[in-house]
């Protein structure tokens, strides 16, 4: 028989070296996990601090034109909380927009510019099928982005400002709470 046929039995010295190598490898893996976890925790804390600092600096920044505090806040009332005269005034202002020419240069009214712009904001020029959106409508991509709420808030502000500037409306936009008073809704315009 040749020496190749026999496997060498571990001596106590080589066995202890193997054990030390395994322990060392285990310790290194554990250390790597701790370091990685610590790094992720530190990065999360830094990100949190950065967000807070940016939010505070953004909220407190002032420019020469916006250094004054807010003089009055717009309070938007639910439609049923308006009195009869306030409802009439709002409807008069909306009707007034229907008498003004389009600012978009289309063959429509200023009132019609708003839904036209609303449904087309964010379009990328690609044809859309009714299956592309959850509602089944052919909608613009603005409704499916992270900036939707800010965009929509600005859009409503522009609509309200247009009612006030173009038609002399003194109030603010109203809203309807659809989940209450379904029977009452039939009585309102």
C-alpha positions in Angstrom: 0.0 0.0 0.0 1.2 3.4 -0.7 1.0 6.5 1.5 -1.8 7.9 -0.8 -4.3 5.3 0.4 -4.2 6.4 4.0 -5.7 9.6 5.3 -3.8 11.3 8.0 -5.5 11.2 11.3 -5.6 14.6 13.0 -3.2 15.1 15.8 -4.2 17.0 18.8 -2.2 20.0 17.5 -3.9 20.1 14.0 -7.3 19.5 15.6 -6.9 22.5 17.8 -5.7 24.6 14.9 -8.9 23.7 12.9 -11.0 24.5 15.9 -9.3 27.9 16.3 -9.8 28.6 12.6 -13.5 27.8 12.8 -13.9 29.9 15.9 -12.0 32.7 14.3 -14.2 32.6 11.2 -17.4 32.5 13.3 -16.2 35.5 15.3 -15.3 37.4 12.1 -18.8 36.7 10.7 -20.4 37.9 13.9 -18.3 41.0 13.9 -19.2 41.7 10.3 -22.9 41.5 11.2 -22.5 43.8 14.2 -20.5 46.3 12.1 -23.1 46.1 9.3 -26.0 46.5 11.7 -24.3 49.4 13.4 -23.6 51.1 10.1 -27.2 50.8 9.1 -28.4 52.2 12.4 -26.0 55.1 12.2 -27.1 55.8 8.6 -30.8 55.7 9.6 -30.1 58.1 12.5 -28.2 60.5 10.2 -31.0 60.3 7.6 -33.6 61.1 10.3 -31.5 64.0 11.6 -31.1 65.3 8.0 -34.9 65.1 7.4 -35.6 67.0 10.6 -33.0 69.7 9.8 -34.3 70.1 6.3 -37.9 70.3 7.5 -37.1 72.9 10.1 -35.0 75.0 7.8 -37.6 74.8 5.1 -40.4 75.8 7.5 -38.5 78.6 9.0 -36.8 80.1 5.9 -38.1 83.4 4.8 -37.4 85.6 1.9 -37.8 89.4 1.6 -41.3 88.9 0.0 -42.6 86.2 2.5 -41.1 87.4 5.8 -44.5 88.5 7.1 -46.7 86.0 9.0 -49.9 84.7 7.6 -52.6 87.4 8.1 -55.6 85.1 7.7 -56.3 81.5 7.1 -58.8 80.2 4.6 -61.5 78.2 6.2 -63.2 75.8 3.8 -66.7 74.8 4.9 -68.7 71.7 4.0 -71.4 72.6 1.5 -74.2 72.0 3.9 -72.6 74.4 6.4 -73.0 77.3 3.9 -76.1 79.5 4.2 -78.3 80.0 1.2 -76.6 83.3 0.2 -73.1 81.7 0.4 -74.3 78.8 -1.8 -75.8 81.3 -4.3 -72.6 83.4 -4.3 -70.4 80.3 -5.0 -72.7 79.1 -7.8 -72.7 82.6 -9.3 -68.9 82.7 -9.4 -68.7 79.3 -11.0 -71.3 80.4 -13.6 -69.1 83.6 -14.2 -66.2 81.4 -15.1 -68.4 79.7 -17.7 -68.8 83.1 -19.4 -65.1 83.9 -19.6 -63.0 82.8 -22.6 -60.5 80.0 -22.3 -56.9 81.1 -21.2 -55.6 77.9 -22.9 -56.6 79.2 -26.3 -59.1 76.3 -26.7 -62.7 76.6 -28.0 -64.1 76.5 -24.5 -64.6 78.6 -21.4 -62.3 79.5 -18.5 -64.3 77.1 -16.4 -63.6 74.2 -18.9 -59.9 75.0 -18.7 -59.7 73.5 -15.2 -61.0 70.0 -15.9 -59.1 70.0 -19.2 -55.8 70.8 -17.4 -56.6 68.5 -14.5 -57.1 65.4 -16.7 -54.0 66.1 -18.9 -51.4 67.1 -16.3 -48.6 64.6 -16.5 -49.4 63.2 -19.8 -46.4 61.9 -21.6 -47.9 61.9 -25.1 -48.5 58.1 -25.1 -52.0 56.9 -25.8 -53.7 55.4 -22.8 -56.4 52.7 -22.6 -59.0 52.6 -19.9 -57.2 49.6 -18.4 -54.2 51.7 -17.4 -55.8 53.3 -14.4 -57.6 51.8 -11.4 -60.8 53.9 -12.1 -60.9 52.8 -15.7 -60.7 56.4 -16.9 -58.1 57.8 -19.2 -56.3 59.9 -16.6 -53.0 61.7 -16.5 -50.0 60.4 -14.6 -50.1 63.3 -12.1 -52.6 61.3 -10.1 -50.2 58.3 -9.6 -47.1 60.1 -8.4 -45.7 61.0 -5.0 -46.3 64.7 -5.6 -50.0 64.3 -6.2 -51.2 65.9 -3.0 -49.0 68.9 -3.3 -50.0 69.3 -7.0 -53.7 69.0 -6.2 -53.5 71.4 -3.4 -51.9 74.0 -5.6 -54.4 73.3 -8.4 -57.3 73.9 -6.0 -55.6 77.1 -4.8 -55.4 78.4 -8.4 -59.1 77.5 -9.0 -60.1 79.4 -5.8 -57.9 82.4 -6.7 -59.4 82.5 -10.2 -62.9 82.5 -8.8 -62.0 85.4 -6.5 -60.0 87.5 -9.0 -62.0 86.9 -12.2 -65.5 86.8 -10.7 -65.3 88.7 -7.5 -66.0 85.7 -5.2 -65.4 86.7 -1.6 -65.5 83.2 0.0 -63.3 80.1 -0.2 -63.8 76.7 -1.9 -66.3 74.4 -0.4 -66.3 70.6 -0.2 -68.9 67.9 0.1 -68.7 65.1 2.8 -70.2 62.3 0.6 -70.3 59.9 3.5 -72.9 61.9 5.4 -76.4 63.0 4.5 -76.9 61.1 1.3 -80.7 61.8 1.4 -80.0 65.5 1.8 -77.8 65.7 -1.2 -80.8 65.4 -3.6 -82.1 68.7 -2.2 -78.9 70.6 -3.0 -77.7 71.7 -6.4 
